[in-house]
Amino acid sequence: GAVVSQHPSRVICKSGTSVKIECRSLDFQATTMFWYRQFPKQSLMLMATSNEGSKATYEQGVEKDKFLINHASLTLSTLTVTSAHPEDSSFYICSARVPVSGNTIYFGEGSWLTVV
Amino acid sequence: QQPVQSPQAVILREGEDAVINCSSSKALYSVHWYRQKHGEAPVFLMILLKGGEQKGHEKISASFNEKKQQSSLYLTASQLSYSGTYFCGTEIEGYQKVTFGTGTKLQVIP
């Protein structure tokens, strides 16, 4: 079964609004989670590393004020896309390391965001 | 820097074998392999840690050459279900971020 759960799987929002995507670790505590973005036919690009109880670490070129990441508990990280624009439409995926499986990283189901 | 995978795409007939390569410009701690079906999240296949180990999972195995900073994924006797895009993910240090490769689209036809 899934070890990392992501919600919603699909969301459509109007340009200028904000949308929140949740990433939960199931049955384990994740002190670190990773957020990726994937455009069609492209690879996964790391956006940021979410750290429980502290600020996220953003990759170069990712706007931290636009993509707000909150990791308030050991089982939940959220990504909020603020003032969304059509170019933000993409597949957003979170991932986390599962302690009992060593260094393995598992992905959530992903969230399709469409900004209209 | 993003790891480079080769080939970019490959078409196989059922039962044929394939090799997918992943090359990094940096020294690696580990290499992860994933398969992604269209519209879905990547699915973990296996992880290899530095030390030049080789792993196998049924008809899918992989090797990791630490000195060459390369990893290869071997698919033998391919099945239709093997179709998808394969990504390698590399770590420079343990328990740090994973950077994904350029991807290899594999299609298995009857």
Chai-1 contact restraints between the chains, C-beta under 6 A:
chainA,res_idxA,chainB,res_idxB,connection_type,confidence,min_distance_angstrom,max_distance_angstrom,comment,restraint_id
A,S43,B,F100,contact,1.0,0.0,6.0,A-B,restraint_1
A,S43,B,T102,contact,1.0,0.0,6.0,A-B,restraint_2
A,S43,B,G103,contact,1.0,0.0,6.0,A-B,restraint_3
A,L44,B,F100,contact,1.0,0.0,6.0,A-B,restraint_4
A,L46,B,K97,contact,1.0,0.0,6.0,A-B,restraint_5
A,T49,B,K97,contact,1.0,0.0,6.0,A-B,restraint_6
A,I93,B,A41,contact,1.0,0.0,6.0,A-B,restraint_7
A,N103,B,I47,contact,1.0,0.0,6.0,A-B,restraint_8
A,T104,B,I47,contact,1.0,0.0,6.0,A-B,restraint_9
A,I105,B,V98,contact,1.0,0.0,6.0,A-B,restraint_10
A,F107,B,A41,contact,1.0,0.0,6.0,A-B,restraint_11
A,F107,B,P42,contact,1.0,0.0,6.0,A-B,restraint_12
A,E109,B,A41,contact,1.0,0.0,6.0,A-B,restraint_13
A,G110,B,A41,contact,1.0,0.0,6.0,A-B,restraint_14
